[in-house]
Amino acid sequence: MKGKDHEDRRQAVALAYHESDGAPRVVAQGYGELAERIITEARRQGIHVHDAPELVGLLMQLDLDEAIPSRLYQVIAELLVWVYELAPGETSDKSRT
């Protein structure tokens, strides 16, 4: 069970999407120090980090390797478009939040 203490700490969720997947999947998530490590590693690898606390809060409710629910398809699709526009020509799986 996630308590109030989790809500006050930094949160991070990493998504990955491959064309063979039905939808993006959660590949990493954490609070506090783990969240900072996820963000640091993403930046170190040149992965764009998008700060959207409300979206992260929704994604934190998913399990690791779980596909995003259909109700989030539109917002995640818009985020992926944003990421791809930031890095034209890059078509790898480096789109994570």
N, C-alpha and C positions, 0 to 999 in steps of 0.2 A: 504494500500500500504506500502511496506517495503522499507525504505530509506537507505541511506548510513550509517546512525548512527547505524542501526542494524548490519551491516556487520563488524563494528569495535568492537563490544562487544562479549563477550563469548556467545556461543550458545550451547544448549543441546536438544537432542531428545531422548525419551525413546520409545523403541519398545517392544511389547509383542507378543508372538506367542504361540498358542495352536493348538494341532493337528487337532482340529475341524475347525480351521480357514483356509481359502484358502491361506492366506499370512499373514506375520507379520503386525501388526497395530501400528500406532502412538498412544501412550497412554499419553504422556506428551511432551511438547516442550516449549522453552522459551529463552529469551535473558537476558544478564546481571545477576542481582540478582536472578531472577527466574531460570536461567540456573544453577547458582551455587547451588541453593536449590535442583534442580533435581539431580545434580551430588552428592551432599552431602547425600541426602536421599538414592540414589542408593548404595553408598558405605556403608552407615550405615546398610543397609539390606543385605550386602554381594553380591550385584549385580556387575558384572564386567563392568567397564566403558572403552570404547574404544574411543580414541581420533583420529578422522578422519575428519578434517574440511571440506573437499570437500564433503564427504558423508553427514555430518550433514547439510551442505548448501542445498543439494538436498532434504533431508528429511524435512527441515524446510518449504519447499514449499507445503507440504501436510497438510491437515486439521486433527484435532484430530479425532481419531477413524477411520481414512482412512487407508485402506490397501496399502502397498507399491505397486508401479506400476511394471508390469512384467519386465520392462527394468532394474530394480534393484534387481531382484531375485538372480542372480548369486553372486553379491557382498554381499548381505545380507546372503545368504546361506554360503558363505565362512566365514563371520563374526560369524555366529552361530556355525559353526564347530570349529572355534578358541575358542569361549567361552566354548563350551562343552569339548574341549580338556584341557582347563585350570582347569576345575572342573569335573573330571571324577566321575561318580556315581551320580551326581546331574542332575536330569531330570525334575526339576520344571520349572516354567515359568519365571525364573530369568534372562533371556537373553535379556538385553536391552542395547542400545547405547545412 
